Structures are given as C-alpha cells and as structure tokens.
Amino acid sequence: MSNAVVGILLLAGAALVWVIRRSRMWSEALGEIWRRRRLALFVVFIYLGVALLDSIAWVGGGQVGQDTVARYQAQSVIDRLFADFQERSYSAPFAATEFYGGAPLRHPGNHVLGTDLIGRDVLYLSLKGARVALLIGGLTSLLAIPLALLFGVPAGYFGGRLDDVVFFVMSTLASMPGLLLLIALIMVLGKSTVAVCFALAVTGWVGFCRVSRGETLKLRELEYVSAAKSLGASEARILLRHILPNLMHLVIITFVLMFSGLVLSEAILSWLGIGVDGSWGQMIDQARNELSRDPVVWWNVSAAGAALFGLILAVNFVGDALRDTLDPRTVGETE
C-alpha cells in the first residue's frame, strides 16, 4: 500500500511540475521563491526525500541477527540502512561504550545521535518521524482546507438558508472543547495515522471555513463579479474563475499555519498518550523523564526537538515567500 501511495505521489508531483511549467504565473512564482528561500526549499526537499525513503518497503533481505518475524515483515529503505544498529541500552553520541556500565558497544562511534533506553539508534528514530510528521501535517491539511472551502465559499456567496445552516454547524463545532472532541474521536476511530489525521481534520476545518466565508462575502460585492454576472457568466464559473483564485493567498497562509499547528498538536497528543507511534512527539514523551537523570540523557529529546523545529521553520519560510508572491496586494511591494 505504501509503495502504491509513493507511486501516486510521484505521478502527482510530475503532473504538478508539468502544470507549473505551462503556467507563466506559477513558473515565475516558484522562481521567485527559489531565489528568496533556496535554503528553506532545500530543507523541505530533504524531509520529503526521507519520508519517501521510509515509505518504499519490501519483504526479504533481512539481517542475520533478526528474528523470524522481522525477516518476513516489509522493511523500508530507512529500516534496512539501520537494520543492524541495535545496542543494549543508552549510549551517547559517537560513544564507544554504554552510557551506564561502560560495556563496549557493538558499533562503537557509529551512533551519531546516540541510542535510547532499549538501544535503538536515535538518528534512525528521528528519520522515521519525518514520514509521520508530513502525513499528519500534509494529509490533514489536504482534508480540512477543501472541506472548509466546500462549505465556506458557497455559504458566503449564495447566503440565505445555506449560510444559516453552515453558520449553525460552525458555531456548534466551535462551541465544543476542541481537545476533548479530538480525544473522543481518536478513542472511537483508533490511534492509527489515518484516524488521527481524520480526527484533526474534523476539528480543524471550522476556523478557515469562517475566514473563507467572510472573504467571499466581500469578494461577491466587487465590480469584476458584478461585471461577470452582467455578461451572463454562470454562478459556477464565477466561483471557479473569480472567487477561488482570490482566496489562494489565504489558502497558502492557512496551509502553512495549519501544517505547523497540526504537527505540534500531534506532539501534544503524544504527551497525553494518544499520539501516533514513531512520531517525534512520541520520542519527546518517552524522553521527558530522561532529563531528570544524573547524568542527563539529553540527546533523545534534543534530536526530536531539532527535527521538529527544522521542519516547521522551513515550511513557514517557504509558505511566507509563496504568500508574498501570490497575494495580489503584495506583488507590487515585492517587485
């Protein structure tokens, strides 16, 4: 399944590149982003590459030291790179002996970020967390934003009873404690990655729905919308050609803010014990008691925190540059 998803994503990426190369506006926008935020784009591509390598898996080629069950389980490229890096317990970065007891390691000096309580390589766990973070942030945003546009734009454009129904649904969901509703949905749906994404999307679409509704209320009164109506343009054409394109800068801003917030929300859920297995939040949760040890085991929480910080910072930089490039109100200022 993961290999099929990777194939679909690669085809979608190739189609997106083809569309961008045919569109002058998007080609110029991405060229401007590459000029202004080259380092941030490079960092995002590294995270995407690591996530794809952790999604491509196949059965076979197990290590000699693995048990029978592990040999017949599908292993990703990242799993195979670190398949024989298991130790017995803690070891500091680049150490040759165990952190407690001083026993020699099986791979002295090869653990760049050390190992955890049960001897797993911390660099390996940090790389595994990239796939979970991108799934949580990307998939949830791709579910919540279209849902918000589906309800918010028609409600703001047509008004009337449709607007009343949508506003009632938004008010009802907004009046519920978000964290409690999220926990209840996860308890019902399960703790799988897809279930957590769905629960976060259900509780996270209301804010942008309110924003898109309010912006559509303003856009429908502008002159070019009135001109399109007078020329006989259909309502669907007006929504697709005149309303939605002028909401794209809000979509970009919302995607960036939602992506960052969702990744951090997963860390909070892991702190409460209902997060996703293999995430950076789970690493931080498992390492919270290590800071009180003497001597301090600092590398687990530092690695997860640095990986989380790097992804969110890079996405924010890229999103900020993309918003400045696409927003008609700031194009003249950036030029």
Legacy VTK file of the C-alpha trace (Angstrom):
# vtk DataFile Version 3.0
C-alpha trace
ASCII
DATASET POLYDATA
POINTS 335 float
0.000 0.000 0.000
2.765 2.447 0.911
4.564 1.714 -2.373
1.355 2.429 -4.282
0.923 5.712 -2.420
4.519 6.670 -3.233
3.863 5.918 -6.901
0.713 8.057 -6.884
2.557 10.912 -5.166
5.398 10.765 -7.694
2.904 10.843 -10.589
1.060 13.735 -8.940
4.373 15.550 -8.475
5.287 15.030 -12.132
1.854 16.312 -13.201
2.253 19.323 -10.924
5.650 20.137 -12.436
4.127 19.876 -15.922
1.295 22.246 -14.985
3.700 24.711 -13.378
5.966 24.770 -16.437
2.952 25.551 -18.658
1.740 28.338 -16.352
3.701 31.565 -16.528
2.357 32.808 -13.211
3.353 29.670 -11.278
6.720 29.412 -13.023
7.571 32.986 -12.080
6.253 32.454 -8.552
8.379 29.354 -7.945
11.391 31.064 -9.489
10.953 33.928 -7.054
10.579 31.528 -4.131
13.731 29.662 -5.177
15.609 32.963 -5.289
14.407 34.127 -1.883
14.082 30.901 0.115
16.519 28.458 -1.514
17.799 27.022 1.762
14.299 26.510 3.174
13.190 24.718 -0.008
16.267 22.502 0.162
15.442 21.567 3.764
11.826 20.758 2.849
13.009 18.555 -0.025
15.312 16.690 2.375
12.385 15.946 4.691
10.272 14.842 1.717
13.061 12.592 0.458
13.491 10.952 3.862
9.719 10.407 4.118
9.632 8.770 0.670
12.574 6.505 1.525
10.707 5.437 4.653
7.593 4.681 2.570
9.227 2.419 -0.019
9.216 -1.063 1.568
9.523 -4.682 0.536
9.867 -8.105 2.135
13.129 -10.040 2.053
16.790 -9.377 2.557
16.616 -9.470 6.359
19.717 -9.340 8.521
21.206 -12.451 10.083
20.580 -11.276 13.611
16.886 -10.589 13.093
14.197 -12.910 14.388
11.923 -14.904 12.094
9.003 -12.437 12.305
11.179 -9.447 11.411
12.624 -11.206 8.375
9.150 -11.615 6.841
7.947 -8.090 7.574
8.086 -5.350 4.954
11.029 -3.047 5.660
11.597 0.383 4.197
14.874 1.769 2.887
15.459 3.561 6.197
14.806 0.347 8.122
17.377 -1.516 6.058
20.024 1.180 6.479
19.791 0.862 10.270
18.797 -2.824 10.500
21.900 -3.948 12.406
22.429 -0.889 14.613
20.703 -2.212 17.734
22.529 -1.869 21.074
21.569 -2.980 24.574
20.871 0.407 26.218
21.780 4.082 26.291
24.895 5.366 24.574
25.927 8.978 23.996
26.570 10.381 20.502
29.745 8.907 18.934
30.404 6.911 22.119
32.338 3.640 22.195
30.819 2.337 25.442
27.374 2.218 27.016
26.243 5.259 28.972
25.574 3.176 32.089
28.047 0.447 32.990
30.672 1.247 30.376
30.250 -2.012 28.429
31.635 -1.859 24.858
29.130 -1.181 22.056
28.590 -3.435 19.058
29.099 -0.421 16.776
31.430 1.984 18.616
31.413 5.550 17.314
28.727 4.896 14.684
25.713 6.265 16.572
25.737 9.909 15.534
22.907 10.867 17.899
23.339 8.056 20.431
20.819 5.371 21.364
17.712 5.265 23.547
16.755 3.139 26.554
16.383 -0.092 24.583
19.356 0.547 22.320
17.653 1.922 19.201
19.630 4.432 17.156
18.251 7.942 17.767
19.136 9.110 14.246
17.061 6.233 12.897
14.088 7.202 15.072
14.424 10.848 14.035
14.396 9.928 10.343
11.357 7.694 10.868
9.489 10.617 12.432
9.672 12.686 9.220
7.145 10.455 7.438
4.694 10.656 10.332
5.031 14.441 10.621
4.446 15.007 6.898
1.448 12.680 6.959
-0.063 14.422 9.979
0.520 17.927 8.644
0.021 17.367 4.918
-2.819 14.842 4.800
-4.840 16.603 7.498
-4.437 19.976 5.778
-5.488 18.451 2.448
-8.620 17.134 4.153
-9.518 20.205 6.212
-8.897 23.017 3.696
-11.089 21.637 0.846
-13.782 20.869 3.425
-13.656 24.453 4.673
-13.813 25.831 1.125
-16.670 23.486 0.217
-18.841 24.935 2.990
-17.471 28.446 3.427
-17.381 29.727 -0.167
-20.956 28.742 -1.192
-22.275 29.984 2.156
-20.656 33.375 1.682
-21.581 33.689 -1.992
-25.187 32.494 -2.001
-26.174 33.458 1.562
-29.735 32.742 2.658
-30.636 29.425 4.251
-27.401 27.786 3.092
-25.426 30.398 5.001
-27.619 29.877 8.066
-27.058 26.104 8.032
-23.291 26.399 7.569
-23.020 29.070 10.240
-25.005 26.896 12.647
-22.688 23.917 12.025
-19.601 26.101 12.501
-20.966 27.621 15.699
-21.873 24.189 17.070
-18.407 22.742 16.445
-16.679 25.902 17.683
-18.610 25.753 20.965
-17.243 22.282 21.755
-13.881 21.974 23.554
-11.551 21.144 20.691
-9.130 18.973 22.633
-11.896 16.909 24.236
-13.621 16.396 20.873
-10.300 15.385 19.335
-9.589 12.867 22.093
-13.104 11.421 21.783
-12.745 10.972 18.007
-9.346 9.292 18.365
-10.709 6.951 21.027
-13.553 5.972 18.655
-11.552 5.774 15.415
-8.342 4.344 16.836
-4.753 5.568 17.083
-3.663 4.856 13.515
-2.099 7.659 11.484
-5.080 7.969 9.108
-7.551 8.007 12.013
-5.615 10.764 13.793
-5.471 12.781 10.536
-9.229 12.429 10.070
-9.915 13.453 13.673
-7.651 16.508 13.363
-9.350 17.477 10.083
-12.844 17.233 11.605
-11.854 19.512 14.473
-9.681 21.885 12.410
-11.723 22.996 9.398
-14.033 25.426 11.195
-11.559 28.297 11.528
-10.714 28.523 7.841
-14.364 27.970 6.901
-15.225 31.127 8.823
-12.388 33.040 7.113
-13.320 31.863 3.603
-16.972 32.697 4.203
-16.147 36.221 5.323
-13.753 36.827 2.414
-16.339 35.531 -0.064
-18.926 37.919 1.368
-16.548 40.758 0.476
-15.492 39.446 -2.935
-19.045 38.896 -4.227
-19.724 42.648 -3.966
-16.720 43.729 -6.055
-17.010 45.199 -9.543
-15.491 42.347 -11.528
-18.009 39.884 -10.053
-20.877 42.221 -10.988
-19.398 42.570 -14.465
-19.188 38.786 -14.866
-22.835 38.473 -13.832
-23.907 41.157 -16.307
-22.073 39.285 -19.095
-24.059 36.134 -18.328
-21.390 34.091 -16.565
-22.767 31.176 -14.579
-22.505 31.011 -10.813
-20.118 28.046 -11.004
-17.837 29.926 -13.411
-17.793 32.981 -11.156
-16.861 30.837 -8.165
-14.114 28.983 -10.016
-12.644 31.872 -12.049
-13.174 34.916 -9.833
-13.751 33.906 -6.202
-11.429 30.934 -5.588
-8.311 32.443 -7.261
-8.599 35.465 -4.967
-8.681 33.135 -1.958
-5.437 31.369 -2.867
-3.223 33.571 -0.701
-5.460 32.712 2.258
-5.221 29.015 1.368
-1.408 29.246 1.374
-1.312 31.039 4.715
-3.806 28.615 6.227
-1.921 25.570 4.919
1.350 26.763 6.460
-0.192 27.697 9.797
-2.323 24.549 9.885
0.616 22.314 8.941
2.754 23.704 11.734
-0.080 23.627 14.241
-1.039 20.055 13.377
2.498 18.728 13.791
2.688 20.436 17.175
-0.792 19.151 18.074
0.383 15.599 17.466
3.234 16.228 19.908
0.665 17.332 22.499
-1.411 14.210 21.841
1.698 12.076 22.315
2.286 13.829 25.634
-1.235 12.713 26.616
-0.507 9.155 25.470
-2.746 9.080 22.367
-0.278 10.130 19.678
0.977 8.261 16.637
3.615 5.560 17.005
7.001 6.560 15.632
6.407 10.313 15.766
8.693 12.990 17.153
6.055 13.718 19.761
6.298 10.150 20.999
10.093 10.485 21.171
9.750 13.632 23.271
7.162 11.960 25.500
9.387 8.935 26.084
12.388 11.161 26.821
10.748 13.551 29.298
11.883 11.544 32.329
15.439 11.282 30.994
16.143 14.940 31.722
15.881 14.235 35.456
18.533 11.508 35.360
22.016 12.052 36.688
23.877 12.362 34.376
21.290 13.772 31.981
20.309 11.822 28.859
19.790 14.811 26.591
20.210 13.502 23.043
16.779 11.879 22.597
14.708 14.978 23.266
17.272 17.199 21.508
17.153 15.161 18.299
13.339 15.081 18.176
13.065 18.768 19.049
15.635 19.791 16.431
13.915 17.723 13.720
10.527 19.200 14.639
11.900 22.745 14.744
13.711 22.398 11.408
10.644 21.167 9.525
8.261 23.789 10.901
10.733 26.652 10.352
11.432 25.624 6.751
7.731 25.227 5.934
6.974 28.645 7.448
9.708 30.312 5.381
8.524 28.704 2.139
4.876 29.491 2.872
5.678 33.113 3.682
7.544 33.553 0.395
4.756 31.827 -1.556
2.126 34.018 0.045
4.081 37.195 -0.809
4.429 36.005 -4.402
0.784 35.037 -4.967
-1.034 37.740 -2.997
-2.035 40.487 -5.476
-1.788 43.097 -2.741
1.906 42.396 -2.121
3.159 41.710 -5.665
3.937 45.348 -6.277
5.725 45.688 -2.943
7.971 42.633 -3.553
8.861 43.849 -7.014
LINES 1 336
335 0 1 2 3 4 5 6 7 8 9 10 11 12 13 14 15 16 17 18 19 20 21 22 23 24 25 26 27 28 29 30 31 32 33 34 35 36 37 38 39 40 41 42 43 44 45 46 47 48 49 50 51 52 53 54 55 56 57 58 59 60 61 62 63 64 65 66 67 68 69 70 71 72 73 74 75 76 77 78 79 80 81 82 83 84 85 86 87 88 89 90 91 92 93 94 95 96 97 98 99 100 101 102 103 104 105 106 107 108 109 110 111 112 113 114 115 116 117 118 119 120 121 122 123 124 125 126 127 128 129 130 131 132 133 134 135 136 137 138 139 140 141 142 143 144 145 146 147 148 149 150 151 152 153 154 155 156 157 158 159 160 161 162 163 164 165 166 167 168 169 170 171 172 173 174 175 176 177 178 179 180 181 182 183 184 185 186 187 188 189 190 191 192 193 194 195 196 197 198 199 200 201 202 203 204 205 206 207 208 209 210 211 212 213 214 215 216 217 218 219 220 221 222 223 224 225 226 227 228 229 230 231 232 233 234 235 236 237 238 239 240 241 242 243 244 245 246 247 248 249 250 251 252 253 254 255 256 257 258 259 260 261 262 263 264 265 266 267 268 269 270 271 272 273 274 275 276 277 278 279 280 281 282 283 284 285 286 287 288 289 290 291 292 293 294 295 296 297 298 299 300 301 302 303 304 305 306 307 308 309 310 311 312 313 314 315 316 317 318 319 320 321 322 323 324 325 326 327 328 329 330 331 332 333 334
